[in-house]
């Protein structure tokens, strides 16, 4: 398991099939500006690529120690949850196949910005 800040590290961790919790916190102003410019349902690359929440995201006010511990605890206490997450991460790797993730992400972000 891992706690990983948002960015390419989340995708790298996911591709290794390591269950993770994505953590991201920035200034309120930066967050508000980014949210007003980009409309995506998820912030983490694994979730964006899969187009579903396959790993938890603790963002801004949700990035508190208590929330992080609760999300990590789910991996420890539920073998089913842990295994299901690993399976979804495996599928993510298959989804990317021989594609170049950096190219796919750039295209996805560009498409979102042009909406």
Secondary structure, 3 states (H helix, E strand, C coil): CEEEECCHHHHHHHHCCCCEEEEECCCHHHHHHHHHHCCCCCCCHHHHHHCCCCCCEEEHHHCCHHHHHHHHHHHHHCHHHHHHHHHHHHHHHHHHCCCCHHHHHHHHHHHHHCC
